Structures are given as structure tokens and as C-alpha cells.
Amino acid sequence: MDTFSVFLREIPGWFLLFGIFLPVALLLILLIVYLAWKLKEVNEELALAPDPRETAYDLCFRTAALRGKRRTRFHNHS
């Protein structure tokens, strides 16, 4: 006979339900709730963050404009 079927026949049903199935199911539900909570926190933080496209524009063009102003201010000695 298959040892797994003998094992399942000998173990009581209440132990399978309350000892194995219920704790594993509760841990999975707890993990899902925790990850949903963390995802909600991250979404709230991302809503407060500036748009990355605007940040890239600021870094590329506005800093170049500031550098150009500094050069003309410091290098115009005539």
C-alpha cells in the first residue's frame, strides 16, 4: 500500500483541519492583508512624490540654465 494513504487513514480529521489547514490558511490570509497594507502605504507615498518626468526635466534643463547664468556672471570682466 501507498504510505501516504496509510498516513491519511490513520491521522484524525480534526487534526488535519485544525492542526494543518487552519493555521496555514490563517497565515496566508495574514500575509495577504500585510502586503495589501504595505502596498497602500507605498501608493500614498508615491502620490506625494513629484512626477519623475518633471524631476528629469529640472535636472537636465534648469541646472544647465543656472550654469549658463553663472558663467556669464563670473566671466564678463570687460
Beta strands, then each sheet from edge to edge (+ up, - down):
end
